[in-house]
Amino acid sequence: MEFKFTETQDKLRAEVRSFLEEELKHGSFEPSNDAWIDGYSKEFSRKVGAKGWIGTIWPKGYGGKEWSFVDRLIITEELLRFGAPVAYHWMSDRQCGPCVIAYGSDEQRKDILPRIIKGEVSFALGMSEPDSGSDLASLQTRAVETEDAFIINGQKIWTSGAHEADYIYLVARTDPDVPKHKGISEFIVDLKLPGITVKPIVDMMNSHHFNEVYFDSVRVPKSALVGERNRGWYQIAVQLDYERSGLERIMSPYPMFHMMLDLARQEPVLYNNPEVRHKLTDLVVKFEVGRLLIYRVAWTLSQGRVPNFESAMAKIYGTAFEQHLSHMATQVLGLSGQLMEDSRWAPLRGLASRSYLFCAGATLRGGTSEILRNIVALRGLGLPSQ
C-alpha cells in the first residue's frame, strides 16, 4: 500500500503549519503538552474559525465544507504538533457539533453550529458522576419533565473546561423505571442558568481544568433536549467513538517529544549514549504506528462506517504510548539532566515533569483501557461475551 496524501492535502498541511509558525513568531501562544484539554484561548479559537478549520467535515448546509475525515485529521495533527491552545473549541468540533447535526433539532442546528464554526462557543461534557465512570449507564443525575421544561438535579465530575465553557452537553436520566440503558436522554444546557454551580478540582500538578458541576433544580427548556427522549444512550455510543479516536490520544505530549528528540541530537551526553539513542528510536517507531492506527479510523469513517473497535484500539495504543513517552522523558533526563542549569534543558524539564504527573489519567479518561479491550474483543474479534 502507498500511504500518500493528495496534493491538496499536502497544501492544506503546509498552510496550517505556516499559520502556526506565524502565530508562534508573534507570541500568540507557548507550545504546551495537552493543549487540547487545558489550553483555553477564545482569541486563538476564533482565529482558527476564521481560517475555516472548524467543522470542516460537516455538510455545507450547516456551514461546513464537506471535507474528508483525513483532511480534518491533518488540521488537528498540526495543531497538536505545535501544542496550540485549542481547548476552547475542541469538544465542540470533535463531538458536540456532529451530535447536534445527527440528532439535534433544526432550531439547535441553526443556533449552535454557526457559532461553533466561528470558534465562538465552547462545550463541556457532562457525563461522568462520582459513582458512574466506566459504567456510565448507571448515572443518577435526573431530568424530570414538566409541562414546559425539564428540572435537573444531580452532580457531574471530572468535567474538563466547565469553568470556561458556555454550554454543557449533559447526559441525564429521564426514566428511572426502565432498564438503565433505556432511560437516558441528552441535553444542551446553558451553564449560566440559575442553580448550576461549578467547583474546581485542582490536580496534583496544581492546575485546574477539571471541575465538579452541581445541578440544583435547574429549569431547562424542552428545546434543550437533543434527539429522542430516553434514547440518549444510543446517541452517546456514537459520540464516544468520536471522543476516543482522535490524534490527541497519542499527540498530547508531542511538544515534549519533539523537544526531547531535538535536544538528543544536540547534546553530547545524550547523543553519545547508545541506550538513549535506542530508546528514542523505539519511541519514534511506536509513535508512527499509533499515528497510522488513528488515520485508519479516519479512513474507516470515510467509508461510511462507524469505527467502533478501531477507535477503541487507537485509544488503547495511543494513551499507553503517552504514558510510556512521559516515563521515558524523565529517564532520558535522568538526575543529572534535571539538575543541569543549561537553558536548553529547562523547557524540557518543565514539560517532562508535568507530563509524568498528568499522564496517569490518560488510560482512564474517555473510557478505561480495560473497558476498551472488551470492545475490541467483542466487536472487533467477535469473541463470546461469556
C-alpha positions in Angstrom: 0.0 0.0 0.0 1.1 3.5 -0.7 0.4 5.9 2.1 0.4 9.2 0.3 -1.7 12.3 0.8 -3.1 14.2 -2.1 -1.5 17.3 -3.4 -4.4 19.3 -2.0 -3.9 17.7 1.4 -0.2 18.5 1.4 -1.0 22.1 0.6 -3.5 22.2 3.5 -0.9 20.9 5.9 1.6 23.5 4.7 -1.0 26.2 5.1 -1.8 25.2 8.7 1.9 24.9 9.6 2.6 28.4 8.1 -0.3 29.9 10.2 1.0 28.2 13.4 4.6 29.3 12.7 3.4 32.9 12.3 1.3 32.7 15.5 4.4 31.4 17.4 6.6 34.1 15.9 4.2 36.8 17.2 3.9 35.2 20.6 0.2 34.2 20.3 0.9 31.0 22.4 3.5 29.0 24.1 3.7 25.3 22.9 2.5 23.0 25.6 1.5 19.4 26.2 -2.2 18.6 26.5 -3.2 21.9 25.0 -6.5 20.4 23.7 -7.5 19.9 27.4 -6.3 23.0 29.2 -5.1 25.3 26.5 -8.0 27.7 26.6 -7.8 30.7 24.3 -11.0 32.2 22.9 -9.0 34.5 20.7 -6.9 31.7 19.2 -10.0 29.5 18.6 -11.7 32.4 16.7 -8.5 32.7 14.6 -8.8 29.0 13.7 -12.5 29.5 13.0 -11.7 32.5 10.7 -9.4 30.2 8.7 -12.3 27.9 8.2 -10.7 25.0 10.1 -13.6 24.1 12.5 -16.5 22.0 11.3 -14.7 21.1 8.1 -16.4 17.7 7.7 -19.9 19.0 8.3 -22.5 19.4 5.5 -22.3 22.7 3.6 -26.0 23.2 4.6 -24.8 23.6 8.2 -21.9 25.8 7.4 -19.3 23.1 6.9 -17.1 22.3 4.0 -17.8 18.6 3.5 -14.1 17.9 3.5 -12.9 14.3 4.3 -12.1 13.0 7.7 -8.5 12.7 6.6 -8.5 16.5 5.8 -9.8 17.2 9.3 -7.1 14.9 10.8 -4.4 16.8 9.0 -5.6 20.1 10.6 -5.8 18.6 14.1 -2.5 16.9 13.8 -0.7 20.1 13.1 -2.5 22.0 15.9 -1.4 19.3 18.3 2.1 19.1 16.9 2.6 22.7 17.7 0.9 22.5 21.1 -1.6 25.2 20.2 -4.3 26.3 22.7 -7.3 24.7 21.1 -9.3 23.6 24.1 -12.0 26.3 23.8 -13.4 24.8 20.6 -12.1 21.2 20.8 -15.1 19.4 22.3 -17.5 21.4 20.1 -15.7 20.5 16.9 -14.8 16.9 17.8 -18.2 15.6 19.0 -20.8 18.1 20.2 -21.3 19.6 16.7 -21.5 16.3 14.9 -24.1 15.1 17.5 -26.2 18.2 17.0 -26.1 17.5 13.3 -27.1 13.9 13.7 -29.7 14.2 16.4 -30.4 17.9 17.1 -33.5 19.9 16.1 -33.4 22.5 13.3 -33.5 25.2 16.0 -30.5 23.8 17.7 -28.6 23.4 14.5 -29.3 27.0 13.4 -28.3 28.4 16.8 -25.3 26.3 17.7 -23.5 25.2 14.6 -22.6 28.6 13.1 -21.1 29.7 16.4 -19.0 26.5 16.7 -17.7 27.0 13.2 -16.6 30.6 14.1 -14.9 29.4 17.3 -17.4 31.5 19.3 -18.9 28.8 21.6 -17.4 26.2 23.9 -18.8 22.9 25.3 -18.0 20.8 28.4 -19.1 17.2 28.5 -21.5 16.3 31.4 -21.1 12.5 31.6 -19.1 11.1 34.5 -20.5 11.1 38.0 -18.9 10.2 41.4 -20.4 6.7 41.2 -20.7 6.4 37.4 -17.4 6.3 35.5 -16.8 3.4 33.2 -20.4 2.2 33.9 -21.8 5.4 32.5 -25.3 4.0 32.2 -25.6 3.8 36.0 -25.7 7.7 36.1 -28.1 9.2 38.6 -28.5 12.9 37.5 -32.2 13.3 37.0 -34.2 15.3 34.4 -37.9 15.4 35.4 -40.2 16.5 32.7 -42.9 19.1 33.5 -45.4 20.8 31.3 -42.9 23.2 29.7 -39.4 22.2 30.9 -37.1 19.6 32.4 -36.0 20.1 36.1 -32.5 18.8 36.5 -30.9 17.7 39.8 -27.6 15.9 40.3 -23.8 16.1 40.0 -21.2 15.6 37.3 -17.5 15.2 38.0 -14.1 15.4 36.0 -15.8 17.9 33.8 -13.0 19.4 31.8 -13.4 23.1 31.0 -16.7 23.6 32.6 -15.4 26.8 34.2 -14.6 28.2 30.7 -17.4 26.7 28.7 -20.7 28.3 27.5 -22.7 25.0 27.5 -22.6 21.6 28.9 -23.6 18.6 26.8 -25.4 16.8 29.6 -26.5 13.2 29.9 -29.3 12.6 32.5 -31.8 10.0 33.5 -35.3 10.8 32.3 -37.0 7.5 33.2 -35.8 5.7 36.4 -38.3 2.8 35.9 -36.8 1.1 32.8 -33.5 -0.8 32.3 -30.7 1.7 32.9 -29.6 1.9 29.2 -33.1 2.8 28.1 -34.0 5.7 30.4 -31.3 8.3 29.5 -31.5 11.5 27.5 -29.1 14.2 26.3 -29.4 17.9 26.7 -27.6 21.1 25.7 -27.6 23.2 28.9 -26.6 26.8 29.2 -24.0 26.9 32.1 -25.3 30.4 33.1 -28.7 29.1 34.1 -29.7 29.5 37.8 -29.0 26.6 40.0 -25.7 25.5 38.3 -22.6 25.6 40.5 -19.1 24.8 39.0 -16.4 23.9 41.6 -12.8 23.5 40.6 -10.8 20.3 41.1 -7.1 21.1 41.4 -4.9 18.2 40.3 -1.5 17.1 41.6 0.2 19.5 39.2 -1.6 22.3 40.9 -3.5 23.1 37.7 -7.2 23.5 37.1 -9.1 22.1 34.2 -11.3 19.5 35.9 -14.5 20.6 37.7 -17.4 19.3 39.7 -20.8 20.6 38.3 -23.9 20.7 40.6 -27.4 21.0 39.3 -29.9 22.2 41.9 -33.5 22.2 40.4 -32.2 23.7 37.2 -35.0 24.6 34.9 -34.1 23.7 31.3 -36.4 24.4 28.4 -37.8 21.4 26.5 -36.0 22.7 23.4 -32.7 21.7 25.1 -33.4 18.0 24.6 -31.2 16.5 21.9 -32.8 13.8 19.9 -35.3 11.4 21.3 -36.2 11.3 25.0 -34.9 8.1 26.6 -32.7 7.3 23.5 -29.7 9.1 24.8 -27.5 6.0 25.5 -27.6 5.0 21.8 -26.6 8.5 20.8 -23.8 8.6 23.4 -22.3 5.4 22.0 -21.7 7.1 18.7 -20.4 10.2 20.4 -17.8 8.2 22.4 -16.4 6.8 19.1 -15.6 10.3 18.1 -14.1 11.1 21.5 -11.8 8.1 21.6 -10.4 8.2 18.1 -8.6 11.5 17.7 -4.9 12.2 17.4 -4.9 13.8 20.8 -4.7 10.3 22.2 -1.2 9.9 21.0 -0.1 13.5 20.4 -0.9 15.2 23.7 2.7 15.3 24.8 4.1 15.9 21.3 5.8 19.2 22.1 7.8 17.4 24.8 8.6 14.6 22.4 9.8 16.9 19.7 11.9 18.9 22.1 13.4 15.7 23.5 14.4 14.5 20.1 16.0 17.8 19.2 17.9 18.0 22.4 19.2 14.4 22.0 20.7 15.4 18.6 22.4 18.4 20.0 23.5 17.3 23.5 26.6 15.0 23.6 25.7 13.5 26.9 22.5 12.1 25.2 23.7 11.6 21.6 26.7 9.6 22.7 24.7 7.3 24.9 23.6 4.2 22.8 20.9 3.3 25.2 19.3 6.7 24.9 19.5 6.6 21.1 17.9 3.1 21.1 15.1 4.2 23.3 14.3 7.3 21.3 14.4 5.3 18.1 11.9 2.9 19.6 9.7 5.8 20.6 9.7 7.2 17.0 8.7 3.9 15.6 5.9 3.4 18.1 4.7 6.9 17.5 4.3 6.3 13.8 2.4 3.0 14.4 -0.1 4.9 16.7 -0.4 7.7 14.2 -1.4 5.1 11.5 -3.9 3.5 13.8 -5.7 6.8 14.1 -5.5 7.6 10.4 -7.1 4.1 10.0 -10.1 5.4 12.0 -10.4 8.4 9.6 -10.3 6.0 6.6 -13.0 3.9 8.2 -15.2 7.0 8.7 -14.6 8.0 5.1 -16.1 4.6 4.0 -19.3 5.5 5.9 -18.8 3.0 8.7 -18.7 3.9 12.5 -15.2 3.0 13.7 -16.2 1.3 16.9 -13.5 -1.2 17.7 -11.0 0.8 15.6 -11.5 3.8 17.8 -11.0 1.6 20.9 -7.8 0.1 19.5 -6.5 3.6 18.7 -7.2 4.9 22.2 -5.7 1.9 24.0 -2.5 2.2 22.0 -2.3 6.0 22.0 -2.8 6.5 25.7 -0.3 3.7 26.6 2.2 5.4 24.3 1.6 8.7 26.0 2.4 7.1 29.4 5.4 5.3 28.0 6.7 8.5 26.5 6.2 10.5 29.6 8.1 8.0 31.7 10.8 7.8 29.2 11.3 11.6 29.2 12.1 11.5 32.9 14.5 8.6 32.3 16.3 10.4 29.4 16.7 13.5 31.5 18.0 11.5 34.5 19.1 13.1 37.7 21.9 15.0 36.0 19.5 16.4 33.4 17.1 17.5 36.0 19.8 19.4 37.8 21.5 21.0 34.8 21.3 24.7 34.6 21.7 24.8 30.8 18.8 26.8 29.4 18.3 24.2 26.7 17.2 21.7 29.3 14.8 23.9 31.2 11.8 23.8 28.9 12.1 20.0 28.6 12.4 19.6 32.4 9.1 21.6 32.9 7.2 19.6 30.2 8.6 16.3 31.3 7.7 16.7 35.0 4.2 17.9 34.2 3.6 15.1 31.6 4.8 12.5 34.1 2.2 13.5 36.6 -0.6 14.3 34.1 -0.3 11.0 32.1 -1.6 8.9 35.0 -5.1 9.6 33.8 -4.5 9.0 30.1 -5.7 5.4 30.2 -8.8 6.4 32.3 -10.4 9.4 30.7 -12.6 8.8 27.7 -13.0 5.1 28.7 -10.6 2.9 30.6 -8.3 0.6 28.7 -10.0 -2.4 30.3 -13.4 -1.4 29.0 -11.9 -0.7 25.6 -10.2 -4.1 25.4 -13.7 -5.6 25.9 -15.0 -3.6 23.0 -12.1 -4.8 20.8 -12.7 -8.4 21.9 -16.5 -8.4 21.4 -16.9 -6.2 18.4 -13.6 -6.4 16.7 -12.7 -10.1 17.2 -16.2 -11.4 17.7 -15.3 -13.3 20.9 -18.2 -14.5 23.1 -19.3 -12.3 26.0 -19.4 -15.2 28.4 
